[in-house]
Amino acid sequence: MIVRAARPLLAGLLVVAAATACDSAGAAGGTGAVPTPRTAADLTLPFDAYDLSAEEREAVDKARFLMLAHCTRTFGVELKPVTAPAPIRRGRSADHVGWLGDLQVEKYGYAGPPQRLAVNYTGYTVSDEQHAVIAGRRRAFHGKAVPAGGCMGQVAELLNQGSLELLGGRAARVNEENDLEVLADEASEAASTDPRRREAERAWSACMRDVGFDYADTGAAVGDPRWANTAKDDQSPEPRGTTAEIATATADAACRLSTNYYGARQAAYRDSQQRIIAANQARLDRIKIINRTQLTNARRFLAGDLVMA
């Protein structure tokens, strides 16, 4: 048995070491003012206008899974969602800017609060043969015709119901909304070369030295081998929440605030995303329509007002 994703897994969390409150941005950097975020609510980025919030995404994921399970059940395939540690609920752009404010580092260190087990509607367990029905790789299964595009195609059609006219008569591709992650990757790559990034790390490192910690950059602190777990630690993970880790993480969080590390990082992402938007406006407008349509239909389905045939 293998675990499949109910929708393609999003690109990994993009952690680009960012920039500081440096007014002079080089050729690769932006020219906008550097913000001074103090709470997660301040961490807004241009792509937010085209995406769903965490709560909205959860509703769509749950509806998509339940629709998929309904379809596969007609072929004798029972889907069961995976139970996994629930991610810590964070601001939409918290990972982009390296935000530590909601991890309670002064109590738990970099790992944040213990994660509770919860139903994960983006995964399920099936065999390769059963997945062929889901993805539409077979014309028939156990003597029953498989719909075009498989159960995934049928679910996408229902979630995108009502979007055709809004999209100018060109139907949404299956998972077209995930193109936002491709564009986000492009923006993140550009942000990683923003000259404010190096200045941010230097300012942060100097702040840490002033309080007794010697790290070249934020990644070195988070990835300190005394507490950072790697693949080789699966059988014997490093202890978390130690006195040393908590002291380091607490100083780290304070230095990120005092040097406006977050603001510089946010500015780097903001400016790179604005350039991506300018070059891909029509594509992003479609993504926004698809996301909002899917959210509307997901809510209708979960409320019992939209049913599958």
N, C-alpha and C positions, 0 to 999 in steps of 0.2 A: 504493500500500500504506500502511496506517496501523497504528499500534501501539494495541492494545487492552489493557485491564487484565483479568487473570484474575479478579480480585475488585475491587469498587469501591475506588478509592484512598482511603486514610484521610485524614482531615482533616489539613491541614498541621501541621507541628510547632508546638505551642503554646508560644510564648515570652512568658510574662507576666512583666514585671519585678516582682520580688516584694518582699516585705516584710522588715523587720529584726526583730531580737530585741527587739521592743517589747512589753512586758507588757500595755500598755493597748491593746486592740483596740476600734475604734469599732463603730458599729452594723453596718457592712458586714463587719467582720472576725470572726474566730473567737475563742474564749475558751480554747482548749487551750494547753498549754505549748509553747514554741518549742523544737524539737529542735536539736541541734548535730551535723549530719552531717559526717563526716570522710572517708568512703570512699563509693564508688558503692553498696555494699551497704547503706548507711544510708538511701538515698533511697527509702524505701518510702512508698506512698500507698494509701489505702483501695481505690481501683479495681483495684489489683493483684490482689486476691482474685478478681476476675471476669474477668480477662484472661489471655492466654497470655504466656509469656516469649518473648524474641526467638527462641531456639532452637526452642521449641515452635511458634511461628508459622511459622517457616521450613519445618518438617515438614508442617504443614497446607497451606501454599502450594504446596509441591512436589507433594504428593499430589493436590491440587485440579487443578493444571495437568496432571499426567500422566493423571488421569481424564478431563479435558476433551479432551486430545489423543486418547485412546483412542476417545472418542465421535465426535469430528469425523472421525477417520480412516475410520470406517465410511461417511462421506459423501464420501470422497475429498478431504477437507481436512486437510492436514498442518500442525499447529501447531508452531512453533519458538519457544522462549523467547528473550527478548531478552538480550543480553550488555551489561552496564552496570557502572559503578563500584560496588563493593560498599560499603554504608554502614559506617562505623566501628561496631564492636560496642560498645554503650554500655549503661549501666544503664537499666532500664525507664523510670524517671522522670527521667533525666538532662536531657532537653530541657525538661521542665516547670520544673525548678528552676534552669536555666541553668548546669549543672555543667560546669566546664572541666577537672576533674581527670583525665579519661582522654584528653584531646586532645594531651598532650605539648606544651603551648603554649610551654614554654621552649626547644623545639627547632624546632617548626613554625609557631608562631603560632596564630591562631584557626582556620585551616583544618584543623588536625590532620594526622596522618600521611597520606602519599599513599595514595589508594584503589586497590585492585587490581580488575581486571576480573573479573567472575564472572557466572554464569548467574542471571538474574532470573526467577523462576518466576511473578511477578505480572504479566508482560506477554507479549504475543505479537503477531505481525504477520499480519493477514488483510485481505481486501477487505470492503467493506460487504455484499456478497452473501453471503459466507461467514459474516459475523457474524450474519446473520439466522438461520442454523442454530444458532449457539451460543446466541443469546438466545431462540430459539423464535418468531421473527417470521414464519416461513413454515410452512405445514402439510406441505410436501414439498420435497425438494431432490434434483434429478437423479433424480426418479421414486421416491424413498424417503421414507416417512413420517417426519416429524420428531417426536420425543417431546414431550409436553406440557412447556412451559417450556424447550424446546430442550435442548442438551447441558448448559447451566448448571443447569437444573432437575434433570436426571438425576444430575449430580454432587452437587448439594445433597442429594438424596434418599439417596444412598449415604453421604455424610459424616455425615448426621444419623441414620443407621440406629441404632435402639435407643433413641432419645430420646423417642419418643411417650409412653410410660408415665411417664417421669420428668418430662415436661412436662404431666402431668395430662390427657393425651388431646388437647391442642391442639397440632397439629404446628407445628414451627418454620417461620417464613417464610424464603424464600430471602434469605440475607445478614442475617438478624435479628441475628446476633452483632455486626454493624457498628453497631447502635444504641448500643453502648458509646461510640463516637466522638462521637455526637450528645450524649450525656450528658456526655462529657468536655469538649465545647465549652461546654456550659452552666456546668459547674464552673469552667472557665478564665475565662469572662466574669465570673463572680462573684469569682474570685480577683483579677482585674485591678483591682477597686475596693476591695480590702482596704486599709485605711489603713496597714498594715505595709509595703505596697509602697513608698509614698513615703518612709517612714523608712529603708527598706533602701537605696534609691537615694541618699538624702542622706548616709547614713553611708559608703557605698562611695565617693561622689564626694569626700568630705572626706579619706578615706584615700588616694585617688589623688593629690589635691593635695599631700598631705604628702610624697609621693615624686616629685613633679615632673610630674604629668600632670593636665591640666585637661579633664575631661569631666563633663557634667551627669549622665549616667547610663550604665549598662552598654551600652545600645544604641548610644550615640554612639561608644564605644570600638570595639566590634565592627564598627560601620558606618562607621568612619573612611574617607573617600574615598581615602586613600592606599593602602589595600589591599582594601577591600570591593568585590566585583564586583557589578555590576548588569546588567540586560538589555542596556544599551547597550555593555557591555564584552565581548559575545560574540566580536567579531572581534579585539579587542585587550584582553584581560583585564589587570587591575592585577597587578603582581608580588606574589607571596605569599612569606611567610617572610623578609621583609626584617629587617634589624637593628632598625628602628624598630617594626615590628609585633611582633616577638618580645619586645622590651623592654616594650612596652605590655601585651601579653597576659600576660606573666609577672607584672607588677605587678598587673594586673587580678585574676588568679587568687589572688594572695596577699591582696589586699584583700577579695575575696569570702569567703575563709576567716576572716580576722582580724575582720571585722565581723559574721560569721555571716549573711551575705547568703543563703546556701543554706538555713539553718535557717528564716529568716523566710519565704522563698519556699515552702519545703516546708510550713510551717504554714498559709499562705494556701490552698494547694491542698488540703491535708488537710482543713481545716475546710469548704471549699466542697464537696468531694467527699462528705464525711459528710452534709451537708445534702441533696445530690442523692440519696444512697443512702436516706436516711430517707423521701424522697418517692417513690422508685421501687424499693422493695425487691423486689417481685414481678417487675418487668421485669428487674432485674439478676440475680435468681435464675435466670430463664430463660436469660439470656445466658451465665451461668456453666455451666449444664448443657449448652448447645449447644457452647460452646467445648471443654469436657472431652470430650464425645462425639465431636466432630470430631477432636480430637487422638488419641483411642483408635482411631478408624476410619482415620485417616491413617497411623498407625503400623502397623496391621494391613495396610493396602494396600501400603505400602512394603516390608513384610516378606514379601509374597506370600500372606498369610493371608486377604485380602479381595479378591475379583476382581469386575470389571464383567461384566455379561451380554453 
